[in-house]
Amino acid sequence: MLPFVSLDAVRGGYGIIRDLEGAYKTHTIQVSVSGPTASFQVMLQGSLDGVTWVNLDSTMATGLRTVSTHYVRYVRAWANLQPEGTAVTVAIASA
């Protein structure tokens, strides 16, 4: 599955949901942050039905991270709210 950007230079919140059109277990996230931030948290979330979500992984670091936990059909990113001028971007690839 080609990567997509779930959070695109935002201050935080829930990202765009991707329907993977199948059950995937391995997911890679790429996190980047620009601007002033004391700390941030990004979560990779997954769902079978697009309504009920579980946290698949959490990170407080930038860069690439791969997780292989549960089979899910839908994925999205979540980031805690950052100060004005801070931008969080999260891309997700699933296999």
C-alpha positions as a Markdown table, in Angstrom:
| # | Residue | x | y | z |
|---|---|---|---|---|
| 1 | Met | 0.0 | 0.0 | 0.0 |
| 2 | Leu | 1.4 | 3.4 | -1.0 |
| 3 | Pro | 2.1 | 5.8 | 1.9 |
| 4 | Phe | -0.3 | 8.7 | 2.6 |
| 5 | Val | -0.1 | 11.8 | 4.8 |
| 6 | Ser | -2.6 | 11.5 | 7.7 |
| 7 | Leu | -1.5 | 14.8 | 9.4 |
| 8 | Asp | -0.2 | 17.5 | 7.1 |
| 9 | Ala | 1.6 | 20.3 | 8.9 |
| 10 | Val | -1.0 | 20.8 | 11.6 |
| 11 | Arg | -0.9 | 21.7 | 15.3 |
| 12 | Gly | -2.4 | 18.4 | 16.3 |
| 13 | Gly | -5.6 | 16.4 | 16.5 |
| 14 | Tyr | -6.9 | 13.4 | 14.5 |
| 15 | Gly | -5.6 | 12.9 | 11.0 |
| 16 | Ile | -7.1 | 11.7 | 7.8 |
| 17 | Ile | -8.4 | 8.1 | 7.8 |
| 18 | Arg | -7.2 | 5.7 | 5.2 |
| 19 | Asp | -9.4 | 2.7 | 4.2 |
| 20 | Leu | -6.7 | 0.0 | 3.4 |
| 21 | Glu | -9.4 | -2.1 | 1.6 |
| 22 | Gly | -8.0 | -5.2 | 3.4 |
| 23 | Ala | -6.5 | -6.3 | 6.7 |
| 24 | Tyr | -2.9 | -5.2 | 7.2 |
| 25 | Lys | -0.7 | -5.8 | 10.3 |
| 26 | Thr | 2.6 | -4.0 | 9.6 |
| 27 | His | 2.6 | -0.2 | 9.5 |
| 28 | Thr | 5.4 | 2.4 | 9.2 |
| 29 | Ile | 5.0 | 6.0 | 10.3 |
| 30 | Gln | 7.2 | 8.9 | 9.4 |
| 31 | Val | 7.0 | 11.8 | 11.8 |
| 32 | Ser | 8.3 | 15.3 | 11.3 |
| 33 | Val | 7.9 | 18.4 | 13.5 |
| 34 | Ser | 8.8 | 22.0 | 12.7 |
| 35 | Gly | 8.7 | 25.1 | 14.9 |
| 36 | Pro | 8.8 | 25.5 | 18.7 |
| 37 | Thr | 7.8 | 22.5 | 20.7 |
| 38 | Ala | 8.6 | 21.4 | 24.3 |
| 39 | Ser | 7.3 | 17.9 | 23.7 |
| 40 | Phe | 4.9 | 16.1 | 21.4 |
| 41 | Gln | 3.2 | 12.7 | 21.1 |
| 42 | Val | 2.0 | 11.0 | 18.0 |
| 43 | Met | -0.1 | 7.9 | 18.0 |
| 44 | Leu | -0.8 | 5.4 | 15.2 |
| 45 | Gln | -4.4 | 4.2 | 15.5 |
| 46 | Gly | -6.2 | 1.4 | 13.8 |
| 47 | Ser | -9.7 | 0.1 | 13.4 |
| 48 | Leu | -11.6 | -2.8 | 11.8 |
| 49 | Asp | -14.8 | -0.8 | 11.3 |
| 50 | Gly | -13.7 | 2.8 | 11.0 |
| 51 | Val | -15.6 | 3.7 | 14.2 |
| 52 | Thr | -13.9 | 2.0 | 17.1 |
| 53 | Trp | -10.2 | 2.8 | 17.3 |
| 54 | Val | -7.2 | 1.3 | 19.2 |
| 55 | Asn | -3.7 | 2.7 | 19.6 |
| 56 | Leu | -1.2 | 0.6 | 17.7 |
| 57 | Asp | 1.9 | 2.6 | 18.6 |
| 58 | Ser | 3.0 | 5.8 | 20.2 |
| 59 | Thr | 6.1 | 7.9 | 19.8 |
| 60 | Met | 7.6 | 11.1 | 21.0 |
| 61 | Ala | 10.4 | 11.2 | 18.4 |
| 62 | Thr | 10.8 | 12.2 | 14.8 |
| 63 | Gly | 11.8 | 9.8 | 12.0 |
| 64 | Leu | 10.6 | 6.4 | 10.8 |
| 65 | Arg | 9.1 | 3.8 | 13.0 |
| 66 | Thr | 7.6 | 0.4 | 12.1 |
| 67 | Val | 5.0 | -1.5 | 14.2 |
| 68 | Ser | 3.4 | -4.9 | 13.6 |
| 69 | Thr | 0.6 | -5.5 | 16.1 |
| 70 | His | -3.0 | -6.0 | 15.1 |
| 71 | Tyr | -4.7 | -6.6 | 11.7 |
| 72 | Val | -6.7 | -3.5 | 10.9 |
| 73 | Arg | -8.6 | -2.1 | 7.9 |
| 74 | Tyr | -8.4 | 1.6 | 8.7 |
| 75 | Val | -5.5 | 3.7 | 10.0 |
| 76 | Arg | -5.0 | 7.3 | 11.1 |
| 77 | Ala | -2.5 | 9.4 | 13.1 |
| 78 | Trp | -3.2 | 11.5 | 16.1 |
| 79 | Ala | -1.0 | 14.2 | 17.6 |
| 80 | Asn | -1.4 | 16.2 | 20.8 |
| 81 | Leu | -2.0 | 19.9 | 20.4 |
| 82 | Gln | 1.2 | 22.0 | 19.9 |
| 83 | Pro | 1.9 | 25.7 | 20.4 |
| 84 | Glu | 1.1 | 28.2 | 17.6 |
| 85 | Gly | 3.8 | 28.0 | 14.9 |
| 86 | Thr | 4.4 | 24.3 | 15.4 |
| 87 | Ala | 3.6 | 21.9 | 12.6 |
| 88 | Val | 3.3 | 18.1 | 12.9 |
| 89 | Thr | 3.3 | 15.9 | 9.7 |
| 90 | Val | 2.8 | 12.1 | 9.8 |
| 91 | Ala | 2.9 | 9.8 | 6.8 |
| 92 | Ile | 1.7 | 6.2 | 7.1 |
| 93 | Ala | 2.5 | 3.1 | 4.9 |
| 94 | Ser | 1.0 | -0.3 | 5.5 |
| 95 | Ala | 1.9 | -3.7 | 4.3 |
